[in-house]
Amino acid sequence: MLTPAHRLEAESFGAGKLGMTIDEAADCTGIGRNTLRKLVSCGKIPVLRIGRKTIIRVDVISAFMEINQGCDLLDCAQVQQVT
């Protein structure tokens, strides 16, 4: 569940944007592009698809980082899904 705190944190995280592409999210978080794509395909990060473009909401990626702190993101079984 996304809280008001996540939304406030997300505002600084995405520099005023509501969503980011996979490449932008990778640059902001330090998580590799391929790892982010794998997490999206496993259903751990909800996205908006527009044609071939994949958009991750800034508040969602912020919440994802918080709830999965300390997890091995390469192991999809260990990663908690953002709802």
C-alpha positions as CSV (number, residue, x, y, z in Angstrom):
1,M,0.0,0.0,0.0
2,L,1.4,3.4,-1.0
3,T,1.4,5.8,1.9
4,P,1.6,9.7,1.9
5,A,5.2,9.3,3.0
6,H,6.0,7.3,-0.2
7,R,4.3,10.0,-2.3
8,L,6.4,12.8,-0.6
9,E,9.6,10.7,-1.1
10,A,8.7,10.0,-4.7
11,E,8.4,13.7,-5.5
12,S,12.1,14.3,-4.9
13,F,13.0,10.8,-6.3
14,G,11.5,11.5,-9.8
15,A,12.2,15.2,-10.0
16,G,8.5,16.1,-10.5
17,K,7.7,13.4,-12.9
18,L,4.8,11.0,-12.3
19,G,6.5,8.1,-14.1
20,M,9.8,6.9,-15.5
21,T,10.9,4.6,-18.2
22,I,12.9,1.5,-17.3
23,D,16.1,3.3,-18.3
24,E,15.3,6.4,-16.2
25,A,14.3,4.2,-13.2
26,A,17.6,2.3,-13.6
27,D,19.5,5.6,-13.5
28,C,17.6,6.9,-10.5
29,T,17.8,3.7,-8.4
30,G,21.1,2.1,-9.4
31,I,19.2,-1.2,-10.2
32,G,20.2,-2.5,-13.6
33,R,17.9,-2.3,-16.6
34,N,17.8,-6.0,-17.1
35,T,17.0,-6.6,-13.4
36,L,14.2,-4.1,-13.5
37,R,12.8,-5.8,-16.7
38,K,12.9,-9.2,-14.9
39,L,11.1,-7.7,-11.8
40,V,8.4,-6.3,-14.1
41,S,8.0,-9.6,-16.0
42,C,7.8,-11.5,-12.6
43,G,5.0,-9.1,-11.6
44,K,6.8,-7.6,-8.7
45,I,6.7,-4.0,-10.1
46,P,3.4,-2.9,-11.6
47,V,3.8,-0.8,-14.8
48,L,1.9,1.1,-17.4
49,R,2.5,-0.1,-21.0
50,I,2.1,2.4,-23.8
51,G,2.9,0.6,-27.0
52,R,6.4,-0.6,-26.6
53,K,7.2,1.8,-23.8
54,T,7.0,0.7,-20.2
55,I,6.4,3.3,-17.5
56,I,6.9,2.8,-13.8
57,R,5.2,5.3,-11.5
58,V,7.7,7.1,-9.3
59,D,5.8,6.4,-6.1
60,V,5.7,2.7,-6.9
61,I,9.5,2.4,-7.5
62,S,10.0,4.4,-4.2
63,A,7.8,2.0,-2.3
64,F,9.4,-1.0,-4.0
65,M,12.9,0.1,-2.9
66,E,11.7,0.6,0.7
67,I,9.9,-2.8,1.2
68,N,12.6,-4.8,-0.5
69,Q,15.6,-3.2,1.3
70,G,18.1,-6.0,2.1
71,C,16.6,-8.5,-0.4
72,D,18.4,-10.1,-3.3
73,L,16.6,-8.6,-6.2
74,L,17.9,-11.2,-8.5
75,D,15.8,-13.9,-6.7
76,C,12.2,-13.2,-7.6
77,A,11.0,-15.5,-4.9
78,Q,12.6,-13.3,-2.2
79,V,11.2,-10.0,-3.6
80,Q,8.0,-8.6,-2.3
81,Q,5.4,-7.2,-4.8
82,V,4.3,-3.6,-4.6
83,T,0.5,-3.3,-4.4
